[in-house]
Amino acid sequence: MADLSLADALTEPSPDIEGEIKRDFIATLEAEAFDDVVGETVGKTDYIPLLDVDEKTGNSESKKKPCSETSQVEDTPSSKPTLLANGGHGIEGSDTTEA
């Protein structure tokens, strides 16, 4: 290896500047191999779009199945306390936290 000094760096001509490398970022990503270790890849047959229920779309599946989160059973006698959607237990007048 040649001994270099500051004087050599200032007197020698600068090397030719390389041209700018242009590449398509998306094409580079698509060309890379992807190993789905976790199992997050979804095929076209497994994909279920999360859309708002709209009467205009005519989606028969959404009309057949009632939403379990919005339906609440009221006034049904049960031996176990009912957990309501708002986090309550459906027990009126039996507050066990007060002593």
N, C-alpha and C positions, 0 to 999 in steps of 0.2 A: 504494500500500500504506500502511496506517495505521501511524503511529508507535506502538509498544507500549512500555510500561514495566512494571516490576515491580508498581507500584501497580495498573495496569490488570489484570494477571493475577490479583491477589489480590481485587479488588473485583468483577470481572465474574462473572456466573453461569457455572457449568460447562456445557458443551454436553451435550445429551442423549446418554446412553450407548447405543451401537448394540447391538442384540440379538446374541446369540451365533450364529455361523454354524455350522450343523450340516450335515455332508455325509457321504455314504457313501464311505469311502476305496476300497473294492473296486470300487464302481460307477464311481468316477472313473478308476481304473486300467484297467478294462475298456473304458471309453469312449475312452481315448487310442489314437491310431493307433500301431502298432508296425511299424517298418521293419527287417526282419531282414537286416541287411547281412552278417553273418558266416555265416548259414545254420544257426543253432542250432535253429530251429523243427522239431519232429518231428510229422509227421502221424500219424493213427491207424493207417495201413497200415504205416508205418515203425517203429512202436514195438515193441520186443521186451523184455518184462519180464525183469529179472535176478532169477530166483528160484533157490532151492536145489533141487537135483535130489532129488526125493522119489519113492519107489516108489508111494506112495498116489495121487499126482496122475494117473498113467497117461499122462504125456507121452511120446508115441511118439518124438518127435524126439530127446529127451535120451537115450533108450535106444539109438537107432541110432548116434549119433555118440559115440565115446569121447572123453574130454577129453584133449587133446594135452599139457596141462601135467602130468598125473599119470602118463601112460604113459611108461615109460623102456625103452629097448632095452638089454639087458644081453648081454655076451659076444658081440658082433658084431665081427668083424675089419674094420678099416678103416685106410686109409692116412693119413687125417686124424684129429687128436685130436677126441674128442667133447666137446661142451660140455654138462655136466650141469646139472640144475635148480638145484643148490646153488651153482653158479658154478665148480665144478671142471672140469677138462678131461678126466678119465677116463684119464689117463696115470699108471700106477703105476711108481715107481722111476726116473723120469727127471726129476729135479728139476734144472733148468738154472740156478737162481738161486745155488746154492752153487758156490764156485770152489775 
